[in-house]
Every structure is written in structure tokens, then in C-alpha cells.
Amino acid sequence: MRIPDIETYDDGRRPIKELYNQFLKLQDEGWIYEKIYTSKGIWQGKQISLPIISFRTKKEGRAFWVLSGVHGEEPAGPNAMAEGIEYVRELGKKHSVVFIPLCNPLGYVRDWRYTDMARLSMEVEGKSVGDSEHWLLDLKNPKVPRRKKPSCLESKALTAYIVKLCKDYPPIMSIDFHEDAYLNMGYVYSQGEKAEKDPIARRVVKVLFDNGIPMKMNGKDVFGHEIYDGVIGAEKDSSMDELLATEKIYYLGKVVRKNYAQTAIVVETPVLTMPLEARAKAHLEVLKSLKDFV
């Protein structure tokens, strides 16, 4: 795969081409590579296109799902995934793994959170590559989806890929690496059935704290979600993480069951008070610790 040498937003993050070069090492190790979708947009006055890519072990069955880069202004996750590609490879020697390390490549290049917006707005809804409302059941009428159509082409392709792959790679657990640009402390979402009581979520909180991340142990996040001992319980946020942790979805005009993750973790590190290098290091330590979570 040829990746164009595109200038990447510079806040200390790795150039986009360097990320792809690191991730593609898994293909050389015999992992199955797939291009999920090619995102297209304008950057510095020019049309650019970049693929959303996935890797998985040849061995099917109950799998670890590792995702990052859903929001482009949160670079620590993709940088840690590139730095720690050897740990992903090692995890794949013992377990089935699905690895989607850069869900929003155009966002990463431009430092944009969404496909259509650079930053979170409380007034305008941005279109995230992780939007999953068209699969998830309406909270008031569980016989219909929350949204009739995908919010954008990226979310359509990425979520369809996830649903398809859950059949042959049912998730043992999923972990999604994010950041929070509005708080000065970190926390963890736990979308699985044990919610804030999930012991794996608590262990991830400890890994982050032990690696220098100040953790918000109680109170609320920017969206008003309650935090318990550093963990936010299962939230109906229409994310890919909720999708991965959901058993019943809306598919082809009816409600069906799918394989789901009993543990679904979302890491959130604070952008306001910590340099990127420190945040990425903490993400890397969480990645390294995955082997201990079974």
C-alpha cells in the first residue's frame, strides 16, 4: 500500500506516513490486512485521501479488539499503537486479535475531531467515524434504530465492518484509546455489562495512575456522566464501544443478536495538563498490560 507523504498537523505527533509504516509491519508478520474505507477531504487546499485499515490474526475465535484514533485531535492512542506494535504482535501470538489503529486518518492529519468539524460543539452535532446509532436500538422504542441512516460514509463502513467481524472474532474484550481535551485528569469508560464495577476497568485506572496520569476518581466528565473510582459505567453514547458491548442490534429491518464484548474499555487521558509524550507513554503501558487481562 502506497501512502502519500502528507504534511501532518504538528503538535509533536508522528507523521501520518510513519504511523502506516509501523502498522503495516503486522502484514509482514502474516496478519490479515484489510482496507475498510478510503476517507477523502481537503487539507491545506488540496484533495487528500487516506485509508482506514484493519489487521487481524489468522486465528479466529474469541478475540481482543484494539482500536484508536476515532477522534483526530486525540493523537496519543495512535502514537502509542505505532510505538508498541511489537506488543500487538506478541498479543497475537497467544490470542485472536482485531486491530484498528487509526479509525480517523483524515482527522489525525488535520487535528479534527470529526469528519466535518475540528472541535466538539454543544450546539452542533459533529459526524464521528464511530457513530453507531443506525445499528443501536432506540432507547424509547427498542424495535427501531436510533437513526435511520449512518451519519457519514466513514461510520457506515467502519461499523458495518465491526458487526461483520464480530461473527468470526467474537470479542473477549475491546479497548479504545481516547483523550479528553476539556479535563485536566483522566478516567475510563466501561461499556460492558459489569459497567463501573468491571475489575479490568479498575486495573486500567491503576495502570494509568501508576504511569503518571492524574485520575479523576469521582465527579463528572464534560458530558455530565458520573465517575466512580475513576470509571464511568455503561453509557448510551452511540459509540463503537457501545456497539461492541451490545448484544441486540437493528439489522436489515429487524432486531437480531450478535456476539458482544462483556468488557469494553475506553481510555481517556487529559490533554490540558500533560504533554503528548507523557500521554502516549501511559497509553503504551495500557497496551502492554493487555496480556494480563485474561
Stockholm file with secondary structure:
# STOCKHOLM 1.0

chainA/1-294         MRIPDIETYDDGRRPIKELYNQFLKLQDEGWIYEKIYTSKGIWQGKQISLPIISFRTKKEGRAFWVLSGVHGEEPAGPNAMAEGIEYVRELGKKHSVVFIPLCNPLGYVRDWRYTDMARLSMEVEGKSVGDSEHWLLDLKNPKVPRRKKPSCLESKALTAYIVKLCKDYPPIMSIDFHEDAYLNMGYVYSQGEKAEKDPIARRVVKVLFDNGIPMKMNGKDVFGHEIYDGVIGAEKDSSMDELLATEKIYYLGKVVRKNYAQTAIVVETPVLTMPLEARAKAHLEVLKSLKDFV
#=GR chainA/1-294 SS CCCCCCCCCCSSCCCHHHHHHHHTHHHHTTCEEEEEEEEEEEETTEEEEEEEEEEECSSCSSEEEEEECSSTTCCHHHHHHHHTHHHHHHHHHHSEEEEECCSCHHHHHHTCSSSSCSSCCSSSCCCCTTCCTTTSBCSSCTTSBSCSSCSSHHHHHHHHHHHHHTTTSCEEEEEEEEEESSCSSBEEEECSTTGGGCHHHHHHHHHHHHTTCCBCCEEECTTCCEEETTEECCCCCCCHHHHHTCSEEEETTEEEECCCCSEEEEEEEESSSSCHHHHHHHHHHHHHHGGGCC
#=GC SS_cons         CCCCCCCCCCSSCCCHHHHHHHHTHHHHTTCEEEEEEEEEEEETTEEEEEEEEEEECSSCSSEEEEEECSSTTCCHHHHHHHHTHHHHHHHHHHSEEEEECCSCHHHHHHTCSSSSCSSCCSSSCCCCTTCCTTTSBCSSCTTSBSCSSCSSHHHHHHHHHHHHHTTTSCEEEEEEEEEESSCSSBEEEECSTTGGGCHHHHHHHHHHHHTTCCBCCEEECTTCCEEETTEECCCCCCCHHHHHTCSEEEETTEEEECCCCSEEEEEEEESSSSCHHHHHHHHHHHHHHGGGCC
//
